[in-house]
């Protein structure tokens, strides 16, 4: 079965860190790029980062550059989003999605996870 399941969200103080997980079932990470997205209250969903089937990564949002880093563990078929120096404006539901490609330049997605809530607050 084709599935993505996110986990690792929660409440964290500003300046803290979280690591989100996205575990894939039914396909290999070596064949598809995986993107991370987020949607904050009152805002449109935005692309955060992407990791390609070859392991290369990209941060799409300027606001997370230098703070967030996607990476993966192929043996566990899991992609991660390491989030450091978190800010209140990072509060959102975070989603992972499979791209219809091995490359992160393609903005077409066919499978989404259910999302995990990240709240950055004192």
N, C-alpha and C positions, 0 to 999 in steps of 0.2 A: 504494500500500500504506500502511495506517495503521500508524505506527510512532513511537516516542519513543526517543531514544538519548541517554543521559547521558554526560558526560565532565568532566574537570577535577579529579577527586579525586586524592588523594595524601597524602604525609606532610608535615606542617607543624608547626613548633614552637608552643607556647602563645604567644598574643599575635599570631600571624601571620594571614595572610589567604589565602583561596582563592576562586576564582570557578568555580562549577559551570555547565555548559551542558546544555541539554536541547533537542535539535534535533528538530523535528516534521516528519513526512512524511505526505502523504496528506490533509492538512487545513490550514486556516489558523488561526493564533493569534487572528485577529480574530473567530472563531466559537465558540471554546471557552476556558473557564478552564483553567489549568494549576496543579496543586498540587505542592508539594515536601514530601516525607516523609522520615523517617529511622528506622532501626532499629539500636539498639545491642545489643551482646551481652547476653543475659539480659533484655532489655526488649521490650515491645510496640512495634509501629510507631506512630509519632506524626506528626501533621501539623505541619509547620514553617511553611509560608507558602503563599500562593496569589496568582496574578495573573489577573485577569478578562480576558474578551475585549475589554473597553474599555481595559485597561491599568491599572486600579486594583489595588492590592496590599494584602494582609493578612498579618500575622504571627500565627499561631495559638498558638505556644508562647511563654509568658512568658519563658522562658530565653533566647530569641534576640532579643527586642525590643531595638532599639537597636544590635544587632550584625549582623543579617542583613537583607538587602534583596533581594527578587525584582524583576527588571525584564526587559525583552524588547527584541528587535530584530525587528520585523515583517518587514523586508526579508529577513532571514536565516531567518525562521520559527524563531527560537530564543529560548527563555527562559533566564534566568540566575538564579543565586542567589549574590549577593555575600556572603561570610562574612568578617567582620572580628573581631579580638580573640578569636580562637578559643581554646577551653578544652579540656582533655582530655575532659571530659564531652560534647563535641560529636562525639567519635569514633563513627562509625556508617556504615552503608551508606545513601546518600542516593538516593532515587528521585523521579522526576517521574511524574505521571499526568494524563491528560486527564479532566476532569470532564464529566459528562453534562449540561452546562449552560454558558451563558456567564457564570454568576455563581458566585462563590466560596462562597456560602452553601449550595450543594448538596453534600452529602457522598455522592456516588455517582460512581464512576469506572469507565471502560470500557476504558482502555488504560494500560499501565504500561511504563516503561522497565526496563532490566535492572539498574540501580543502579550507583553508583560509590562506591568506598570512600574515606572520609575518616578519616585517623588524625592525631590531635593529640597529640604526644608530644615530649619532649626526647630 
